[in-house]
Amino acid sequence: MNEAALHNLPGLVCSAKQVVARVVANNQLATDTYCVQLECPEIAQQIKPGQFFMIRAAGTTDPLLGRPFALFDVVQEAGTTTGLLFGHVVVGKLTSLMTTWQPDDEVVMWGPLGNGFPPPAEGHLMLVAGGIGQTPFLAVAREALGLQQYGLPPRKVETLPESVSLCYGARSRDYLAGIDMFDIAGLNLQIATDDGTVGHAGYVTELLEQSIQSDNPPTHVYTCGPVPMMHAAAALCAKHDIPCWLSLETPMACGFGACFSCVTRVKLHDGSWDYRRTCVEGPIFPAEELVF
């Protein structure tokens, strides 16, 4: 599908492009977890935190369909945005193939897609991540701390939060991915592991609960990761009247709203519910709008 066809599809973000991108680097971050750097200035200059793009291997139809990946962060050279980083876990055919990508390999990608996270507001912004769900939050944190602007033109953040925290949970030390990338001045990083090999021994939502009971409770929460973890975080936030947004990791086939394979249930004003496309109306949804 060419770029003109993409722009004629219903619900597609008008800035989305289809390009052939060049692999710059491909590094393992943790067990079964990798970070890929792509040279793709057309998409990287436009993408905002929480948005995603679709990728498939070039020159093959196996697998035929692309897969969605969230922005990890952009790459800048001499003040110009030239590419982006994204993370992935090996779970199937394409992600297994991606571990073999080498510099100068070509891939087909289209984006940016989706709505992205709302601009950060004043107060205490807490990011709650599980599994590979930390990857969207590097760009979120850098924007919230005033270290980076995203989008074309760059979107403005009217009021920066007074504090920014990331609570990141994984099953063990071996599955914590890219921790050094979150060594950012001003970011309060807290770690939880199921087996207690690093940080808090237990669920990452227990760190959220501890923060809610602290002297500096979160005023806004963004969360991404396994569905049960996000549901638990949303329930805690609802109990304490804290606005919460979820980044859904719904499987997708097209990424631009044509196939309706990624629908999720949302509440309507009359008390009923209807389906919304995660790739177009999402992937970020206010927790109170979702039917769990």
C-alpha positions as CSV (number, residue, x, y, z in Angstrom):
1,M,0.0,0.0,0.0
2,N,1.4,3.4,-1.0
3,E,1.3,6.6,1.0
4,A,-1.6,8.1,-1.1
5,A,-3.7,5.0,-0.3
6,L,-2.9,5.4,3.4
7,H,-4.2,8.9,3.5
8,N,-7.5,7.9,2.0
9,L,-8.4,5.4,4.7
10,P,-10.9,6.3,7.3
11,G,-9.6,7.5,10.7
12,L,-6.0,7.6,9.7
13,V,-3.8,10.3,11.3
14,C,-3.1,12.7,8.4
15,S,0.6,12.8,9.2
16,A,1.1,9.1,8.8
17,K,3.7,8.0,6.1
18,Q,4.9,4.7,4.7
19,V,8.6,4.6,4.3
20,V,11.5,2.1,3.8
21,A,13.7,2.6,6.9
22,R,17.3,1.5,7.4
23,V,18.4,-0.4,10.5
24,V,21.2,1.5,12.2
25,A,21.7,-0.8,15.3
26,N,20.1,-3.8,17.0
27,N,21.1,-4.4,20.6
28,Q,19.9,-6.9,23.2
29,L,18.7,-5.2,26.4
30,A,17.7,-8.2,28.5
31,T,16.5,-11.8,28.2
32,D,14.5,-12.0,24.9
33,T,14.4,-8.2,24.7
34,Y,15.9,-6.0,22.1
35,C,16.2,-2.3,21.1
36,V,16.3,-1.4,17.4
37,Q,17.4,1.9,16.0
38,L,16.0,2.9,12.6
39,E,16.9,5.8,10.3
40,C,13.5,7.2,9.4
41,P,13.5,11.0,9.6
42,E,10.0,11.4,8.0
43,I,8.3,9.5,10.9
44,A,10.7,10.3,13.7
45,Q,10.3,14.0,13.3
46,Q,6.5,13.8,13.7
47,I,6.0,11.1,16.3
48,K,4.9,12.0,19.9
49,P,5.2,10.0,23.1
50,G,2.7,7.1,23.2
51,Q,2.2,7.0,19.5
52,F,3.3,3.9,17.6
53,F,4.2,2.6,14.1
54,M,3.8,-0.6,12.2
55,I,6.7,-2.6,10.9
56,R,7.3,-5.5,8.6
57,A,10.3,-7.0,7.0
58,A,11.1,-5.7,3.5
59,G,11.4,-8.0,0.5
60,T,9.2,-10.8,2.0
61,T,5.6,-11.7,2.6
62,D,6.4,-14.0,5.5
63,P,5.1,-12.7,7.8
64,L,2.6,-10.8,5.6
65,L,1.2,-8.4,8.2
66,G,3.1,-5.7,10.1
67,R,3.3,-5.5,13.9
68,P,2.8,-2.4,16.1
69,F,5.7,-1.0,18.1
70,A,5.7,2.1,20.4
71,L,8.2,4.9,20.3
72,F,11.1,4.4,22.7
73,D,12.8,7.6,21.9
74,V,14.0,9.7,18.9
75,V,17.6,9.9,17.7
76,Q,19.1,13.3,17.0
77,E,22.2,14.2,15.0
78,A,23.5,17.8,14.9
79,G,20.1,19.0,16.2
80,T,18.1,17.2,13.5
81,T,15.8,14.2,14.3
82,T,17.0,11.4,12.0
83,G,15.6,8.2,13.5
84,L,14.0,6.5,16.4
85,L,14.4,3.6,18.9
86,F,11.9,0.9,19.7
87,G,12.0,-2.1,22.0
88,H,10.5,-5.5,21.6
89,V,10.2,-8.9,23.2
90,V,10.7,-12.1,21.2
91,V,7.2,-13.7,21.1
92,G,6.6,-14.8,17.5
93,K,7.8,-15.1,13.9
94,L,8.5,-11.4,13.2
95,T,10.0,-10.6,16.5
96,S,12.2,-13.7,16.2
97,L,13.3,-12.5,12.7
98,M,14.0,-9.0,14.0
99,T,16.8,-10.4,16.3
100,T,18.8,-11.1,13.1
101,W,18.5,-7.6,11.6
102,Q,21.8,-6.1,10.9
103,P,22.9,-2.5,10.2
104,D,21.9,-1.4,6.7
105,D,19.0,-3.9,6.5
106,E,15.8,-2.4,5.2
107,V,12.3,-2.6,6.8
108,V,9.0,-1.2,5.8
109,M,7.2,1.0,8.3
110,W,4.2,3.3,8.5
111,G,3.2,5.9,11.1
112,P,3.1,7.8,13.3
113,L,-0.2,6.2,14.4
114,G,-2.6,6.5,17.3
115,N,-3.3,9.4,19.7
116,G,-0.3,9.3,22.2
117,F,-0.3,10.3,25.8
118,P,-1.8,13.7,26.8
119,P,0.8,16.4,27.5
120,P,2.1,16.1,31.1
121,A,0.4,18.4,33.6
122,E,1.5,20.0,36.8
123,G,1.9,17.9,40.0
124,H,3.4,14.5,40.3
125,L,3.3,12.4,37.1
126,M,3.8,8.7,37.8
127,L,4.5,6.1,35.1
128,V,3.7,2.5,35.9
129,A,5.2,-0.1,33.6
130,G,5.3,-3.9,33.5
131,G,7.1,-6.3,31.2
132,I,8.0,-4.3,28.0
133,G,5.7,-1.5,29.0
134,Q,8.5,0.7,30.0
135,T,9.5,1.5,26.4
136,P,6.9,4.3,25.8
137,F,7.9,6.0,29.0
138,L,11.4,7.1,28.1
139,A,10.0,9.7,25.7
140,V,7.2,10.6,28.1
141,A,9.8,11.2,30.9
142,R,12.1,13.2,28.8
143,E,9.3,15.4,27.6
144,A,7.8,15.8,31.2
145,L,11.2,16.8,32.5
146,G,11.6,19.5,29.8
147,L,14.6,17.6,28.2
148,Q,13.1,16.9,24.7
149,Q,10.2,18.1,22.5
150,Y,8.4,15.8,20.1
151,G,6.2,16.2,17.1
152,L,6.3,18.5,14.0
153,P,5.8,21.3,15.0
154,P,7.0,20.4,18.5
155,R,4.0,20.1,20.8
156,K,4.1,22.6,23.7
157,V,3.9,21.5,27.3
158,E,2.4,24.4,29.1
159,T,3.2,23.4,32.7
160,L,5.8,20.8,33.6
161,P,5.2,18.4,36.5
162,E,7.0,19.2,39.7
163,S,8.1,15.6,39.9
164,V,8.2,12.5,37.6
165,S,8.4,8.9,38.7
166,L,8.7,5.6,36.9
167,C,7.7,2.4,38.6
168,Y,9.0,-0.5,36.5
169,G,8.3,-4.1,37.2
170,A,9.6,-7.4,35.7
171,R,9.7,-11.0,36.6
172,S,13.4,-10.9,37.6
173,R,16.7,-9.0,37.2
174,D,17.3,-10.8,33.8
175,Y,14.1,-9.2,32.3
176,L,14.7,-5.6,33.3
177,A,15.4,-3.9,30.0
178,G,17.2,-0.6,29.4
179,I,17.5,0.5,33.0
180,D,20.6,2.6,32.2
181,M,18.5,4.6,29.6
182,F,16.3,5.8,32.4
183,D,19.2,7.2,34.4
184,I,17.8,10.7,33.8
185,A,18.3,13.7,36.1
186,G,15.0,14.4,37.8
187,L,13.4,11.0,37.2
188,N,12.6,9.0,40.3
189,L,13.1,5.3,39.2
190,Q,11.7,2.5,41.3
191,I,12.1,-1.1,40.5
192,A,10.0,-4.2,41.4
193,T,10.7,-7.8,40.5
194,D,8.5,-10.8,41.2
195,D,11.4,-12.8,42.6
196,G,13.0,-9.9,44.6
197,T,16.3,-10.1,42.7
198,V,16.2,-6.3,42.3
199,G,14.3,-3.6,44.1
200,H,10.9,-4.3,45.7
201,A,10.0,-7.9,45.9
202,G,6.5,-8.1,44.5
203,Y,4.2,-6.4,42.1
204,V,4.9,-3.0,40.6
205,T,1.4,-1.9,41.6
206,E,2.5,-2.2,45.2
207,L,5.0,0.6,44.5
208,L,2.1,2.7,43.1
209,E,0.1,2.0,46.3
210,Q,3.0,3.0,48.5
211,S,3.4,6.2,46.5
212,I,-0.3,7.0,46.9
213,Q,0.1,6.7,50.7
214,S,3.3,8.8,50.7
215,D,3.8,12.6,51.3
216,N,4.1,13.0,47.5
217,P,1.2,11.0,45.9
218,P,0.8,11.0,42.2
219,T,-1.6,13.4,40.7
220,H,-1.6,11.7,37.3
221,V,-0.8,8.1,36.3
222,Y,0.2,6.7,32.9
223,T,0.4,2.9,32.7
224,C,1.5,0.4,30.1
225,G,2.1,-3.4,30.3
226,P,0.2,-6.6,31.0
227,V,-3.5,-6.2,31.1
228,P,-4.0,-7.4,34.7
229,M,-1.3,-5.0,35.9
230,M,-3.0,-2.1,34.2
231,H,-6.4,-3.1,35.6
232,A,-4.9,-3.1,39.1
233,A,-3.3,0.3,38.6
234,A,-6.5,1.7,37.2
235,A,-8.5,0.3,40.2
236,L,-6.1,1.9,42.7
237,C,-6.3,5.3,40.9
238,A,-10.1,5.1,40.8
239,K,-10.2,4.4,44.5
240,H,-8.2,7.5,45.2
241,D,-9.6,9.7,42.5
242,I,-6.4,9.9,40.5
243,P,-6.7,10.4,36.8
244,C,-5.2,7.4,35.0
245,W,-4.5,6.7,31.3
246,L,-3.8,3.2,29.9
247,S,-1.7,2.4,26.8
248,L,-3.3,-0.7,25.4
249,E,-1.1,-3.3,23.7
250,T,-4.0,-4.8,21.6
251,P,-2.9,-7.0,18.7
252,M,-3.3,-5.2,15.4
253,A,-3.3,-6.1,11.7
254,C,-3.3,-2.8,9.8
255,G,-2.7,0.0,12.3
256,F,-5.0,2.6,10.6
257,G,-8.5,1.5,11.5
258,A,-9.5,-0.4,8.4
259,C,-9.7,-4.0,9.7
260,F,-11.3,-3.5,13.1
261,S,-9.3,-6.3,14.5
262,C,-8.0,-4.3,17.5
263,V,-11.3,-3.1,19.0
264,T,-11.7,-2.5,22.7
265,R,-14.9,-1.8,24.7
266,V,-15.6,1.7,26.0
267,K,-18.4,3.2,28.1
268,L,-21.0,5.4,26.5
269,H,-22.8,8.3,28.2
270,D,-26.1,6.4,28.5
271,G,-24.4,3.6,30.5
272,S,-24.1,1.1,27.6
273,W,-20.8,0.3,25.8
274,D,-19.5,0.2,22.3
275,Y,-16.3,-0.8,20.5
276,R,-13.5,1.6,19.6
277,R,-10.4,0.9,17.5
278,T,-7.3,0.9,19.6
279,C,-5.1,1.9,16.6
280,V,-7.1,5.1,15.9
281,E,-9.1,6.2,19.0
282,G,-6.2,4.8,21.1
283,P,-3.9,3.3,22.0
284,I,-4.2,5.7,25.0
285,F,-7.5,5.7,26.8
286,P,-8.6,7.3,30.1
287,A,-9.1,4.4,32.5
288,E,-12.7,5.5,33.4
289,E,-13.8,5.1,29.8
290,L,-12.8,1.4,29.5
291,V,-14.9,-1.6,30.1
292,F,-12.7,-4.1,32.0
